[in-house]
Amino acid sequence: MTRAGIAATAFGVAFGFLISWGTLTDPDTIREMLLLEDAYVFLLMGAAVGVGFGGVKLLTRRPHRALLTGDPVQVRTDRIERRHVVGSATFGVGWAIADTCPGPIAAQLGQGLPWALCTAAGVTGGVLLFQARRDRASAPKTARPRARATSGHA
């Protein structure tokens, strides 16, 4: 395994541990947040956004290189498009229905929680449908042969 793979695995395990420890794998925690009964998850996400914002600002001040690979780090800013709005709305609806999102699903699977299999199957199905739709949309259009007009005479 490469250094990047080892680092990704270590970060993934640490992330799963922190999600579990922070009770973000508990559907009741998510439900209370979505019903605006508890601000805990909102505060946690706000802290994460703040840390992420600070990290991006540090990266954009001057050119940086990735610690493990040495590749240049580039920060791209795109204009908001329809796909961003549709994707975020789809994510939010899925989160509300399942009381979880993909990160906690992986942690729930690691905890051996049986309902996580259903949620993981739903997320996997959605990803496969999206991929199939994207592949179909990007496939080259082939010209269909035109049907020959027949005169009706034998």
Summary of the structure (lengths in Angstrom):
residues: 154
radius of gyration: 22.7
end to end distance: 71.1
largest distance: 80.0
contacts: 299
relative contact order: 0.10
helix: 65%
strand: 3%
